[in-house]
Amino acid sequence: MQQTLVPVLEQAGVVPVIVVDKVSDALPLAQALVEGGLNVLEVTLRTEAALAAVEEIAKHLPDAYVGTGTVLTAEDIRRSVDAGATFMVSPGATEALLDAADNTKVPLLPGASNPSEVMRLLERGYHYQKFFPAEAAGGIPMLKSIGGPLGKVKFCPTGGISPKNASDYLGLSNVVCVGGSWMVAPKLVAEKNWAEITRLAREASLLKG
Ligand SMILES: O=C(O)C(=O)C[C@H](O)[C@H](O)COP(=O)(O)O
């Protein structure tokens, strides 16, 4: 069920976590990120514009893998699939969400923040999980500790990742990629500073080594 997601995550390095307020910003923003070398884009379902933004990017930017974030409910899954998302990300997981995900081909990267949550997701077949909120939930020491007993799970830590700590996370054997919003800061998007977004994306893309 996550088969199609694995190669996408493995080449992602840094996944920008995007909040789009205006649909008209979606394409130039996504283009700026792809130009900088980041091609796996998570558009959070936190704004009215999010689904239309996903549709635009999916339709016009074939070089990008666009997915939805902040997927909380079965309805969010349905709307993500309809918009053309190639993957979905949730900050945590509920049985209802996982049941709905079982009924769609679009892969889910579900969130966990401690060993019991990781184990529950593993029981449901999720070998790739988001570790959220990464810094607040114990960061690198927590991931190293989890990696002992639960070494077959690979994580995409998100929440508090920055240019300062991203490469340390990416250096862990149980980290497949990291998520972060620093290269799509609201101020940069509001100013339509696509050049700076490309510059930050390029810097981020070099972190994956
Ligand atoms: O909306 C979601 O589903 C989330 O998971 C939250 C995001 O992961 C964080 O907003 C990104 O964290 P920062 O890079 O610290 O801004």
The ligand as a Gaussian input file, in Angstrom:
#p B3LYP/6-31G(d) Opt

LIG

0 1
 O        0.021000      20.239000       8.967000
 C        0.493000      19.129000       9.202000
 O       -0.061000      18.085000       8.887000
 C        1.740000      19.009000       9.909000
 O        2.220000      17.941000      10.031000
 C        2.422000      20.158000      10.422000
 C        3.741000      20.364000       9.733000
 O        4.484000      19.199000       9.765000
 C        4.463000      21.438000      10.373000
 O        3.727000      22.613000      10.289000
 C        5.797000      21.692000       9.757000
 O        6.575000      22.076000      10.797000
 P        7.574000      23.298000      10.748000
 O        8.586000      22.960000       9.701000
 O        8.128000      23.326000      12.114000
 O        6.755000      24.492000      10.380000

